[in-house]
Structure formats: structure tokens, C-alpha cells
Amino acid sequence: DREAEGAFMLGGGRHWAKLYKREVLFQDENGNYTTDIFPKDMFYEDNALGVSLYLRFKKYAHIDEPLYYYYVNLESTTNKFSWEKQYDRLIAACTYLDNCNKWNIYEKFKAECDFRFIESGYVNTVCSTLNSDCSDLDKIKYISICNWVMKKHLPNFQENMIYISTYNSYLKNILR
């Protein structure tokens, strides 16, 4: 139902923690096989799909045993700051919104799709930038780019009810 699917979109987890059947994952919106589901040559490519991908699946299963061991790499995307990575995160978030529209789920799950865009593309990028060791001038420049992306794609993001109920006032003041 709508409520359960919406809740799943908000808390369904991340792609790196899942195993998929190849024939299910690599289908385009028409059911044809494609290898182009993830964007190429970028960091955070899985964010371009987001949990919206799961709404295309007919069946899910949870197996309560480790089938895959995740390697924590201290040099990985999430552990080393670079503007290239942060820029890719913004592009992935924009692609995610495009995919929500392409897969015809945006209108049904507008608040959830928008929140995932806000969180992955904006909040995470701004917080990574603020916590980085780059210069204050670079931080201002990078955050200005984030602000521009938000104004272009979701100018009234502060009105998203999920955003309002999720983030505290301190963070909201930084992200205005």
C-alpha cells in the first residue's frame, strides 16, 4: 500500500548492503535488459537510483545471515573529501529525481522523492563540506554550488514535511 511503500522509500537501506538478481536489477523501465542502470565514471552512482529502484521489484526477501562482507576502505568515497566526489553526489541526486519521474513514481511519492534528494544531494554534501579540511573560502564556494542546485531543482525544499520533521533547527539554519 501507499503508506508502506512510502515508509520503505525513507528507510529501505542502501544498495551497498543488498544483493540483487542480475535479471531483475538490470531491467529498464520497459522491462528490457540493460547494463546502463548505474551512471558511469562517477562516485555515489548508487544514489542516482536510490530506494526508488525497489518499488520496481515484485518480490523482496530478507535472509538473516551474512552473504557478503563489506570492506571498510579508509580511502573510500565516504572517507576522503574531494569536491569531485561531492559534485558527483549532487549529480547523482539530480539523476535520482529524473529517475523517479521516468519510473512514474514521483507524483505518488513526491514528498519521499524530494526528501531523498534533499538528504543525499544537499544535506550530506553540505555537511561533508563543512566537516572537510578545505579552506573556508572553498567551503563557501562549494556550498554556494549546492544552494544553486537546490534552487534550480527544488526551490521550496524547506517546506517538505519530512525534512521539517527530520532535521533540527541548527542544521536547518545552516541549510537555508
C-alpha positions as CSV (number, residue, x, y, z in Angstrom):
1,D,0.0,0.0,0.0
2,R,1.0,3.7,-0.4
3,E,1.9,4.2,3.2
4,A,4.1,1.1,3.5
5,E,5.9,1.9,0.2
6,G,6.5,5.5,1.2
7,A,8.0,4.4,4.5
8,F,10.1,1.9,2.7
9,M,11.4,4.7,0.4
10,L,12.6,6.6,3.5
11,G,14.1,3.7,5.4
12,G,14.8,1.0,2.8
13,G,18.5,1.0,3.2
14,R,21.3,1.4,0.7
15,H,22.4,-0.5,-2.4
16,W,25.8,-1.5,-1.0
17,A,24.0,-3.5,1.7
18,K,21.9,-5.6,-0.8
19,L,22.3,-8.5,-3.1
20,Y,20.2,-8.5,-6.3
21,K,19.2,-10.9,-9.0
22,R,21.0,-9.7,-12.1
23,E,18.0,-10.2,-14.4
24,V,15.8,-8.1,-12.0
25,L,18.3,-5.3,-11.4
26,F,19.3,-4.7,-15.0
27,Q,15.9,-4.0,-16.4
28,D,15.0,-0.7,-17.8
29,E,11.6,1.0,-17.3
30,N,10.2,-1.2,-20.2
31,G,11.4,-4.5,-18.8
32,N,14.3,-4.7,-21.3
33,Y,17.8,-5.9,-20.3
34,T,20.3,-3.1,-20.0
35,T,23.7,-2.6,-18.4
36,D,23.2,1.2,-18.2
37,I,21.2,1.3,-15.0
38,F,24.0,2.9,-12.9
39,P,25.7,6.1,-14.2
40,K,29.3,5.5,-15.4
41,D,32.5,7.1,-14.2
42,M,31.2,8.8,-11.1
43,F,31.2,8.5,-7.3
44,Y,27.9,7.9,-5.5
45,E,26.4,6.3,-8.6
46,D,24.1,4.2,-6.5
47,N,22.4,7.4,-5.2
48,A,21.1,8.0,-8.7
49,L,18.8,5.1,-8.2
50,G,18.0,5.5,-4.6
51,V,15.5,3.3,-2.9
52,S,13.0,4.2,-5.7
53,L,14.6,1.2,-7.5
54,Y,13.0,-1.1,-5.0
55,L,9.5,0.0,-6.0
56,R,10.0,-1.7,-9.4
57,F,10.6,-5.1,-7.8
58,K,7.8,-7.6,-7.4
59,K,9.3,-9.6,-4.6
60,Y,11.7,-9.0,-1.7
61,A,13.4,-11.4,0.7
62,H,15.3,-10.9,3.9
63,I,18.0,-13.5,4.7
64,D,19.2,-13.3,8.2
65,E,22.7,-14.4,7.6
66,P,25.8,-12.6,6.1
67,L,26.2,-13.4,2.4
68,Y,28.5,-10.6,1.7
69,Y,31.1,-8.9,3.8
70,Y,31.5,-5.2,3.4
71,Y,35.1,-4.0,3.3
72,V,35.7,-0.6,5.0
73,N,38.3,1.2,3.0
74,L,39.7,4.2,4.7
75,E,40.5,5.7,1.3
76,S,36.9,5.2,0.0
77,T,34.4,7.7,-1.3
78,T,32.8,8.3,2.0
79,N,36.0,8.7,4.0
80,K,38.0,11.2,1.9
81,F,36.7,14.6,0.9
82,S,37.1,15.9,-2.6
83,W,34.9,18.3,-4.4
84,E,34.8,15.9,-7.4
85,K,33.1,13.4,-5.1
86,Q,30.7,16.0,-3.7
87,Y,29.9,17.2,-7.2
88,D,29.1,13.7,-8.3
89,R,26.8,13.3,-5.3
90,L,24.9,16.4,-6.4
91,I,24.7,15.0,-10.0
92,A,23.5,11.6,-8.6
93,A,20.8,13.3,-6.6
94,C,19.6,15.1,-9.7
95,T,19.6,11.9,-11.7
96,Y,17.6,10.3,-8.9
97,L,14.8,12.9,-9.3
98,D,14.9,12.3,-13.1
99,N,14.6,8.5,-12.5
100,C,11.7,9.0,-10.1
101,N,9.9,10.8,-12.9
102,K,11.0,8.4,-15.6
103,W,9.7,5.4,-13.5
104,N,6.4,7.2,-12.8
105,I,6.8,7.2,-9.0
106,Y,7.4,10.9,-8.4
107,E,3.8,12.1,-8.3
108,K,2.7,9.2,-6.0
109,F,5.8,9.7,-3.7
110,K,6.6,13.4,-4.2
111,A,7.4,14.1,-0.5
112,E,9.6,11.0,-0.2
113,C,11.4,11.5,-3.5
114,D,12.0,15.1,-2.7
115,F,13.3,14.3,0.8
116,R,15.7,11.7,-0.6
117,F,17.0,14.4,-3.0
118,I,17.3,16.9,-0.1
119,E,19.1,14.4,2.1
120,S,21.5,12.7,-0.4
121,G,22.2,15.7,-2.6
122,Y,22.1,18.6,-0.3
123,V,22.3,17.8,3.4
124,N,25.0,15.1,3.0
125,T,27.0,17.3,0.6
126,V,26.9,20.4,2.7
127,C,27.7,18.5,5.9
128,S,30.7,16.7,4.3
129,T,31.9,20.1,3.0
130,L,31.6,21.7,6.4
131,N,33.4,18.9,8.1
132,S,36.2,18.8,5.5
133,D,39.7,20.3,5.9
134,C,39.3,22.5,2.8
135,S,39.7,26.3,3.2
136,D,36.8,28.4,4.4
137,L,36.7,30.1,1.0
138,D,36.4,26.7,-0.7
139,K,33.7,25.7,1.7
140,I,31.7,28.9,0.8
141,K,32.2,28.2,-2.9
142,Y,31.1,24.6,-2.7
143,I,28.1,25.3,-0.5
144,S,27.1,28.1,-2.9
145,I,27.0,25.5,-5.7
146,C,24.9,23.2,-3.5
147,N,22.5,26.1,-2.9
148,W,22.3,26.8,-6.6
149,V,21.4,23.2,-7.4
150,M,18.7,23.2,-4.7
151,K,17.2,26.5,-6.0
152,K,17.2,25.1,-9.5
153,H,15.6,21.7,-8.7
154,L,13.7,22.1,-5.5
155,P,13.5,25.8,-4.6
156,N,11.0,25.2,-1.7
157,F,12.7,22.3,-0.2
158,Q,12.3,23.8,3.3
159,E,8.5,23.1,3.0
160,N,9.0,19.4,2.7
161,M,7.2,17.9,5.7
162,I,9.7,15.0,6.1
163,Y,12.6,17.5,6.0
164,I,10.8,19.6,8.6
165,S,10.3,16.7,11.0
166,T,13.7,15.1,10.5
167,Y,16.3,17.9,10.9
168,N,16.8,20.1,13.9
169,S,16.8,23.9,13.8
170,Y,20.5,24.2,14.0
171,L,21.0,22.2,10.8
172,K,18.0,23.9,9.1
173,N,19.7,27.3,9.8
174,I,22.8,26.2,8.0
175,L,20.8,24.8,5.1
176,R,18.7,27.8,4.2
